[in-house]
Amino acid sequence: MLTRITCGAVALFFFLPVFGQIDTVKATAADSIAVRDTSRIDSSSIAAIDSTPAKIPVYKLKPVVDIPIVAVGAGWSLYAFTQIYSKTPSTEEEILDLDVNDINSFDRRAVRPFDESIDKASYIPFFAVMPMPFVFLTGKNTRKDFFKLTFLYLEAMSITGFLYTGSVYLTDRYRPYAYSSESTMDQRTRGGAKNSFYAGHVALVATATFFGAKVYADYHPDSKIKWLFYTLAGATTATVAAMRYQAGQHFPSDLILGAVQGTLTGFLVPHFHKHKIIKDPNLCLVLYSNGRDHMLSLVYKLK
């Protein structure tokens, strides 16, 4: 599952020029410091200055921080993924010793036989949202910043991969179906039956969809349909969680943790990279010029 995702991180070394890519989105003086050029200017003319559009970057990358995060996250995920699905199978005695009463009351209701059809169906929305960066090609400004957004997406997925594979690598928690006598013994004893904690499908879907919703909101701050993208992200995540639950793959606590972690990562990665700007309509940067002398001044207009 994570192999297809984390392998993409290798591609970042082939487009490192992404760190020099310029984002292009317009903002008014209410969102940025405006630059003015005039040969004659006084207090009255300053007060009369109209706000004009200025190009500002939406996201700013920090190579010193971002590259190590992606490298470590992707590297660990690649290694851990080979380990978590090659765990030593359980013996029949170990499986028969499992007691449903040892499960906390909140999770106990999840015990059910493995459902192969629902398990396979859960991969449909999972794989559908993985190519999220290609959606950015449909927007004018996001298309110009495609490589930068793709790198940020890889960073978000690398963080989720690091956290998910790390938890499964360090924890052996039997899946709900392992407790059900209706599941086949071959299914119950396989090494992957100990990978319940926590829900990787849900975490990755939440990361991808909420990342996409956040990017749309940041590139269209005045949009009245931002809520729709967040709603779709939540609905898709909830759908995958419900399918993994019905398939006997995860307990509710696994699903909740996966959804929360994925949502936070998908939202916060672009949030922390958002370009910081001064939001004050009364503040402007003025360039004085009389043909010979030039002076740059920061002016604040009193109300």
C-alpha positions in Angstrom: 0.0 0.0 0.0 2.6 2.5 1.0 5.1 1.3 -1.5 3.4 3.2 -4.4 3.2 6.3 -2.3 6.6 6.5 -0.7 8.4 5.5 -3.9 7.2 8.7 -5.3 9.3 10.6 -2.8 12.4 9.5 -4.8 11.1 11.7 -7.6 11.7 14.8 -5.5 15.4 14.7 -6.2 14.6 15.1 -9.9 12.7 18.3 -9.4 14.5 20.1 -6.7 14.1 23.3 -8.7 10.6 23.3 -7.2 12.1 25.3 -4.3 12.6 28.1 -6.7 9.2 28.0 -8.2 7.1 31.1 -7.8 3.5 30.8 -6.7 1.2 33.2 -8.5 -2.0 34.3 -6.8 -3.3 37.8 -6.5 -4.1 39.6 -3.3 -5.2 43.1 -2.5 -3.5 45.5 -0.1 -5.6 44.0 2.7 -3.5 40.8 2.4 -0.1 42.2 1.6 2.2 45.2 1.7 1.6 47.2 -1.5 4.5 48.8 -3.3 4.0 52.3 -4.9 6.3 54.2 -7.2 5.7 58.0 -7.6 7.8 61.0 -8.3 5.8 63.4 -6.2 3.9 62.3 -3.1 2.6 63.9 0.0 0.3 63.0 2.9 -2.9 63.7 1.0 -1.8 61.6 -1.9 -0.8 58.8 0.3 -4.3 58.8 1.9 -5.8 58.6 -1.6 -3.8 55.6 -2.7 -6.0 52.8 -4.0 -5.2 49.2 -3.2 -3.8 47.4 -6.2 -3.3 43.7 -6.8 0.1 42.3 -5.8 1.5 38.8 -6.6 2.4 36.9 -3.4 3.4 33.3 -2.9 0.8 31.0 -1.3 3.3 28.5 0.2 6.9 28.9 1.0 9.1 25.8 1.2 12.1 25.5 3.5 14.5 23.0 1.9 16.6 22.6 5.1 13.6 21.3 6.9 11.4 19.9 4.2 13.9 17.7 2.4 15.0 15.8 5.6 11.4 15.3 6.6 10.5 13.7 3.3 13.7 11.7 3.1 13.3 10.3 6.7 9.6 9.8 6.4 9.7 8.0 3.0 12.8 6.1 3.9 11.4 4.7 7.1 8.1 3.9 5.5 9.7 1.9 2.8 11.7 -0.1 5.3 8.9 -0.5 7.8 6.4 -1.5 5.2 8.5 -4.5 4.2 8.5 -5.5 7.9 4.9 -5.1 9.0 3.5 -7.4 6.4 6.2 -10.1 6.9 5.5 -10.5 10.6 5.8 -14.0 12.0 2.5 -15.8 11.7 0.6 -16.7 14.9 0.1 -20.3 15.9 -3.3 -21.8 16.2 -2.8 -22.1 19.9 -2.2 -18.3 20.1 -5.3 -17.6 18.1 -7.5 -19.9 20.1 -6.2 -18.3 23.3 -7.6 -14.9 22.2 -10.4 -13.8 24.4 -13.0 -11.2 23.3 -13.4 -10.2 26.9 -9.8 -8.9 26.9 -10.9 -6.2 24.4 -12.0 -2.9 25.9 -15.8 -2.4 25.9 -15.6 0.4 23.3 -13.8 -1.8 20.7 -15.4 -5.1 21.5 -18.4 -4.6 19.2 -16.1 -4.6 16.2 -15.3 -8.3 16.4 -16.7 -9.9 13.3 -15.5 -12.3 10.6 -13.3 -11.1 7.8 -15.3 -9.9 4.7 -13.1 -10.1 1.6 -15.6 -8.3 -0.7 -15.8 -5.2 1.6 -12.0 -5.3 2.1 -11.4 -5.2 -1.6 -14.1 -2.5 -2.1 -12.3 -0.2 0.5 -9.4 0.0 -1.9 -11.5 1.8 -4.5 -11.7 5.2 -2.7 -8.3 4.6 -1.3 -6.6 4.4 -4.8 -9.0 7.0 -6.2 -7.6 9.8 -3.9 -4.0 8.9 -4.0 -3.2 10.9 -7.2 -4.4 14.1 -5.5 -1.6 16.3 -7.0 -3.0 15.8 -10.5 -6.2 17.5 -9.4 -4.1 20.7 -9.0 -3.5 20.7 -12.8 -7.2 21.7 -13.2 -6.7 25.1 -11.6 -4.9 28.0 -13.2 -2.7 29.0 -10.2 -2.3 25.5 -8.7 -1.2 24.3 -12.2 1.6 26.8 -12.1 2.6 25.6 -8.7 2.1 21.9 -9.5 5.6 20.7 -8.5 5.6 22.7 -5.3 2.2 21.3 -4.3 3.3 17.8 -5.3 6.3 18.1 -3.0 4.1 19.3 -0.1 1.8 16.4 -0.8 4.7 14.0 -0.6 5.8 15.6 2.6 2.3 15.1 4.2 2.1 11.5 3.0 5.6 10.8 4.2 4.7 12.0 7.7 1.6 9.9 7.7 3.5 6.9 6.4 6.2 7.4 9.1 3.6 7.5 11.9 1.5 4.7 10.6 4.2 2.2 9.8 6.0 3.1 13.0 3.0 2.3 15.1 2.3 -1.0 13.3 6.0 -1.9 13.4 6.2 -1.4 17.2 2.7 -2.8 18.1 1.1 -6.2 17.6 -2.6 -5.8 17.9 -4.8 -8.4 16.5 -7.4 -7.3 14.0 -11.1 -7.9 15.0 -11.5 -10.8 12.6 -8.8 -12.7 14.4 -11.1 -13.0 17.4 -14.0 -14.4 15.3 -14.3 -18.1 14.9 -16.1 -17.5 11.6 -12.9 -16.3 10.0 -10.7 -19.0 8.5 -7.8 -20.1 10.6 -5.4 -19.3 7.7 -6.7 -15.7 7.8 -6.5 -15.4 11.6 -2.9 -16.8 11.9 -1.3 -14.7 9.1 1.2 -12.1 10.2 -0.9 -9.2 8.9 -3.6 -10.1 11.3 -1.5 -8.4 14.0 -1.6 -5.0 12.2 -4.7 -3.5 13.6 -3.2 -0.5 15.3 -3.8 1.8 13.7 -5.9 2.3 10.5 -3.5 3.1 7.7 -6.1 3.2 4.9 -8.1 5.8 6.8 -5.0 7.9 7.8 -3.8 8.1 4.2 -7.2 8.9 2.7 -7.7 11.6 5.3 -4.2 13.1 4.6 -4.8 13.2 0.8 -8.4 14.6 0.9 -7.9 17.2 3.6 -4.6 18.3 2.0 -6.6 18.9 -1.2 -9.3 20.8 0.6 -6.8 22.9 2.4 -4.9 23.8 -0.7 -8.2 24.8 -2.5 -9.2 27.0 0.5 -5.7 28.7 0.5 -5.8 29.4 -3.2 -9.4 30.5 -3.1 -9.8 32.3 0.2 -13.0 34.1 -0.9 -14.6 31.0 -2.3 -18.1 30.2 -1.0 -17.8 26.5 -1.6 -14.7 25.8 0.5 -16.9 23.9 2.9 -17.9 21.5 0.1 -14.3 20.3 -0.3 -13.9 19.7 3.5 -17.2 17.9 3.5 -16.1 15.7 0.7 -12.9 15.0 2.5 -14.7 14.1 5.7 -17.2 11.9 3.8 -14.6 10.0 1.9 -12.6 9.4 5.1 -15.7 8.2 7.0 -16.7 5.9 4.1 -13.3 4.2 4.1 -13.4 3.9 7.9 -16.8 2.3 7.8 -15.7 -0.2 5.1 -12.6 -1.2 7.1 -14.8 -1.6 10.2 -17.3 -3.8 8.3 -14.5 -5.9 6.8 -13.3 -6.8 10.3 -10.0 -5.0 9.8 -9.9 -2.4 12.5 -11.4 -1.5 15.9 -13.1 1.9 16.3 -10.2 3.3 18.3 -7.9 2.4 15.4 -10.2 4.1 12.9 -10.6 7.2 15.0 -6.9 7.6 15.5 -6.2 7.1 11.8 -8.8 9.7 10.9 -7.6 12.3 13.4 -3.9 11.8 12.5 -4.5 11.9 8.8 -6.8 15.0 9.0 -4.3 16.9 11.1 -1.4 16.1 8.8 -3.3 16.9 5.6 -4.4 20.2 7.0 -1.3 21.3 9.0 1.4 20.6 6.4 0.1 23.2 3.9 -0.9 25.5 6.9 2.6 25.6 8.3 4.0 26.3 4.8 1.6 29.1 4.1 3.4 32.4 3.3 3.1 34.8 6.2 1.9 38.2 5.1 0.9 41.4 6.8 -2.8 41.9 6.7 -3.4 45.6 7.3 -5.2 47.7 4.7 -3.7 50.9 6.2 0.0 49.8 5.8 1.8 50.3 2.5 5.3 50.3 1.2 6.0 53.5 -0.8 8.9 54.2 -3.2 9.8 57.9 -3.5 11.5 59.0 -6.7 12.3 62.4 -8.1 14.4 61.1 -11.0 17.7 61.3 -9.1 17.0 60.2 -5.6 15.1 57.1 -4.5 13.8 56.2 -1.1 11.8 53.3 0.2 9.4 54.1 3.1 6.9 52.2 5.2 3.8 54.3 5.6 0.8 53.7 7.9 -2.4 55.7 7.2 -4.2 56.9 10.3 -7.9 56.7 10.3 
